[in-house]
């Protein structure tokens, strides 16, 4: 079961996340569970694999907002970096950033079990 302590150990800024949820830890943790099921993770991976920078930007930008609002810093940072590169339509290898996002997402999901 996911706890505030586990989120802190993961690297989330729980003070900020809880502040955005008016101090309601149960609500905050529920929102994190929903965020981990966000279809934009798969959409981002699909778009990057297809070299569709526009679709990748849309997915990354959406994830950036969700992850930022929940203060999930370890996942937010690489998503933020990708969003800005995609916004500029930078032709680069997004593979390492995507790998980091998916690895951190899997780490967080493992904490939820």
N, C-alpha and C positions, 0 to 999 in steps of 0.2 A: 504494500500500500504506500502510495506517495505521501510524503510528509514535508513540512516546511524545512525541517533540518536536512532532509535528503536533497531538497531543491537547492538549499544553500551550499551543500557539499558539491553539488553538480556545477555550481557557479552562477545560478540565477540570482538576480537582485531582488530577493523576496520582499525587502522593505518597500521597494517601488511597486512591485506587483501587488502586494497586499494593499498598499495605499490606493491603487487604482480600483481595487475591489472593496473599498471602504472597510478594510481590516477583516473581511470575512474569509478566513482560510479555506473553509469548505468550498465556497464559491470559486475562489482562486484556483484551487486544485481541480475542480470540475471543469473550469475553462481550459486549463492546461490539457486535460484529457481530450476535450473536444478539438483543441488546436493540433494535437498529435494525429488526429484523424482527418485533418484538412486535406482536401483533394489537390490543393496547389503543390504539395510536395511531389506527387506523381506527375502533375502537369508540368512542373518545372523540369523534372528529369526527362520527360518525353520531349518537350520543346528543345531542350539543350541537345539531346541525342539527334534530333531532326535539324539542328542548326537554325531553328526558328527563333531568332532573337526577340522578335516582337512578342510572341506568346510566352517566351521565357521571362521577359521583363514583366509582363502582366502577372504571372504566377509569383515571381520573386517579390514584386512590389506588394502584392497582397499578403504574402507570408511575412514580409518585413513589418507591416503594420500589426499583424496578430502577435508575432513574436516580441516585438518591441513593447506592445501594450502589456504583455504578460511578463516582461523583463527576463526573458529566457536568453540571457546574454550569450552562452556558448553556441547557440544555434543562430541567434540574431546577427552576430558579428559577420559570419561568412555570407549570410543572406543579404545583409546590408551592402557588403562589398560587391556581391554579384549584381544587386539591383543597380548600383551606381555605374558599374561597367556596362551593364545591359542598357541603361538609360542613354549612355554615350555610344551605344551600338559598337562596343569594342570587340573586335575579332580576336579572341584569346581562347586558351584552353580552360574551360570552366570545370573540367573534370575534378581537379583537386578540391575546389571549393564545394562542388556538389557532394563529393565524397565526405568532406568534413561535415556538411549539413546532415547527410543521411546517417553518418556514424553517431553524431551527437543526438540526433532524433532517436536512434535505436537505444543509446545509453539512457536517455530519459524515459523511453517506453519501458525499459527493463526495470527502472525504479518504480514503475506504476504497478508491477505485478506483485 
